[in-house]
Structures are given as C-alpha cells and as structure tokens.
Amino acid sequence: MNTAITQLIFQTLNTFLNIYLVLIFIRILLSWFQTAEWAYNAMSFLSPIIDPYLNIFRSFIPPLGGIDISAILAILALQFVSSILDSLSAYSAVGF
C-alpha cells in the first residue's frame, strides 16, 4: 500500500480518537451538572455515543463510593491506542 495513504489512514484514526477523547472529557464534566437543563440536553446527546465505550470499563471497575473510576481507565486505553497509531504513522512515513 502507498505510504501516503497508510499515513493518512493512521492520522485519520488518531484524529478520531482524539475527538472521542475530548467527548469523553465533556461527558465526565457534564455529569457534575446533572441538575442543569443545558447539561441534561448535552448528556442526552453524548450518552449514546460515549456510554457504550465506558460500559466496557465499568464492567471491570464498578463505581467506588459514587465515583466512576472506570473513565480513567477508558481514557488511558484511548491514549495508549493513540500513541500506537502515532508510532505506526511515523514508522510508515519512513517507508518500512
């Protein structure tokens, strides 16, 4: 496969993961303002997008004392995959 196309694919996936990471942060911050109507409207939009991913980690780590720690693991996993994609993109730029 052409290295330019491969690099474009890796960069596109990495950009998607970064946008998804920002959406997770927004979802977490909005959970602190559950009583505000504007936050509820935004949560109702983000929950179907973000919660399926977070539910994977919630099955491993249940909420502790009302605090959802699983989001930290979900963010770390996304950052790990993003760093792998960065490495693969740099590796494909070299042409190997």
N, C-alpha and C positions, 0 to 999 in steps of 0.2 A: 504494500500500500504506500502511496505517496506520503512522504514525511510531513508535508504541509497539511494534508488532510488529517493525518493522525494527530498532529499537534493541535489542529483546530478542534478536533473531537475532544481531546483531553482538556483543552482550555474551556470549551463549552460546558463540559460536565463539571469542571471546577467552579465555573461561574454559577451554575445551577446550585451546586452545594453551598456556595457562599450566600446566595439569595435565600435558600432554605434555612441556613443557619440564622440569618437576620430575622426571618419569620418566626423561628423558634424563640429567639430572644424577645421579640414583640409579644408573642403568645404568653411567655412567662411573666413579662411586665404587666400585661393586661389582666392576668389572673389576680394581681394585687388589688385591682379596682373593680371587683365583680359587681358592686352595687351601682356603679355609674352606668347610665344607659348607653353612653357612647362606647364604653368599654365592652358592654354586653353585645352591642351590634358588631363590633370588630371581632370579638371572640366567636360569635356565631358564624362569621365568615372564615376565621382561621382554624377553628377546631376540626372541621372535617379534613383539612389539609395536613395539619400538624399532629393531631392526636393519634392517628394510626401508627406513625413512627414512634411517638413517645410511649404508646402502649406496649411496644416490644420490650422496652426497657423497664416499664412498670411491672411487667410480669416477673422480672428478676429482682427488682428492688421496690418493695411496697413503700408507700408514704410513711415516713417516720415522724410521729408527733404532728401530723397535719402538713408536713413539709415534703414536697415531692423532690427527692434527691435524684430520681432517675433521669431528670432532664440534664443533669451534669454529665452523666454517662453518655447520654444521647449526643450532647454537644461534643464531647471528647471523641466519640466514634466518627462523627462527621468531619472533625478537624483532622483525624488520622487518615481517613479516606481522601480528603482534600490534599494532604501532604503527599500521599502516594501518587495521586494524579499529577501533582506538580513535578514530582521526580520522574514520572513516566513521560511527561511532556518535555522535560529537559533532556531526557535520555533519547527521545525520538528526534529532537532537534539536532542532536549530534549525528544522527543517521545510522545508528546501530540497529 
